[in-house]
Amino acid sequence: MRFKILLFFFIASFSAQSRAGNPTGYLNFATFSTPEGRNYFETYLNIVGSTMHFVKNSNNKFEAKAHITISFRMGDSIVASANFNLHSPEVTDTINKPDFIDVHRFWLKKGNYTLAFTLDDVNDLSHKMISGKQPVHTGYSTDSVTISDAEFLSTYTASNNPGPYNKCGYNMIPYVFQNYPVEMKKLSFYCEIYNVQKFSGPHDKVLVKYSIEDGGNNYLDLTNNFVSSVTLDADTIIPFLAQIPIDKLSTGNYTLSISVIDKNYHTLAKRNFAFSRDNPNVKANHIPKGFAPYFANRDTLAECIRCLGPISTRLEHAVISSDSLSWINITELKRFFYYFWVTRDSVYPLAAWLSYLDKVIAVNHSFNVPNIKGYQTDRGRVYLQYGAPNQRIASSMNPSSRPWEIWEYYKLPNGEVDRKFLFYNTDLVTNNYTLLHSTATGELHNPQWQTMLFSVEGVPGSVDQQTIQQDMGEDVIDEFNNPH
């Protein structure tokens, strides 16, 4: 994980340390595994040059030197350690003291450890050392698809030169800070995905989605859609190197979300990594606070989106389907829901949603059946899509036909006039009336509706028969053809 070793210690005491001349450093880490099942732990250290003493060296240039110790303790035993001097770049003067970085790799068995760290400025005769400890863990499950920690990067370049910065044919320079200032235009990262091949076919592929999500702001930032994906071959270990432009990402707290999705749109693994952004050049476009109760959690938001089905377009249905709602990240779902209403009322989107929600509540009360919400029934869908009918005729006790309802609309929203819908109840037990026939364009047009309505099984007696002779006391055909 992307932890800040000593981060809280530093935040609380950096100013005092700087005034006292103490050295300052930031330490992050990530853990990975090899195809052979070995685990390694990488530390990423950034020494703040302005807090170090630069002195002339044998090349008559100025240089800083930090003495670093890193150790891993399990119980009372130190199982791995490093003790070394880290040199800064050489400079001709001390006006601008550059930061300098280090990457170390430690091979550790799967388990829990205590990481200890010290930093000493070798050129400072007072030797005001800083130190800290952090519990850490190495190793990943072999019984599921998992995603490694993410190494955040300042830059990466293709290179086959071996060294501490090289992985998978790239030189990767770590970025150890929590915040991305305005000067940073991209968020780059490296991670690994494990065990996909164990849970897929020999030639299967997986979708890797990576996106920036809301990280706890009071309002969701809608400046842009920070979502990308790539399809990769299933393998035991999948190295994954990517970047997301953040030049249009406004100031706020966010998470980098990485998901692995199979061919059936099931999420196999997901991890989030927190970061913050400082970008005064971009004005955030926020969702109005009134939408917040409907974003309380994923289940609430998903239900709000499902009930939009009756009034959604064909493209919007792709998101509203159950499969999509199960794997699309929550930031995308919030954005979809908000823009759904912005496209319908750009001035008062919240009012438009609340007005529709009142109708959903009404149909849920009137048309719900066991295990089916009212808006999911045919009558609920028609009511939400077209509004309340101008005429509604119902008959539940008939000599020979099933219970039925006829809804007549004098004019539909699309301009069609005198359109009718016939619903009937096939189980005679619940309140579930299904659409049998309609004269509206795009709706079910069933030439055999008469025979199906009067059939005991609710199906036509003959594929050719379309009309019947009504029994005494039946008037459904007359009501449909000539409603009063």
Secondary structure by P-SEA (a helix, b strand, c coil): cccccaaaaaaacaaaaaaaccccbbbbbcccccccbbbbbbbbbbbccccbbbbbccccccbbbbbbbbbccccccccccccccccccccccccbbbbbbbbbbbbbcbbbbbbbbbbbcccccccccccccccbbbbbbcccccccccccccccccccccccccccccbbbbbcccccccccccccccccccccccccccbbbbbbbbbbccccccccccccccbbbbbbccccbbbbbbcccccccccbbbbbbbbbbcccccccbbbbbbbbbbbccccccccccccccccccaaaaaaaaaaccccccaaaaaaacccccccccaaaaaaaaaaaaaaaccccaaaaaaaaaaaaaaaaaccccccccccccaaaaaaaacccccbbbbbccccccccbbbbbbccccccccbbbbbbbbccccccccccccccccccccccaaaaaaaccccccccccccbbbbcccccaaaaaaccc
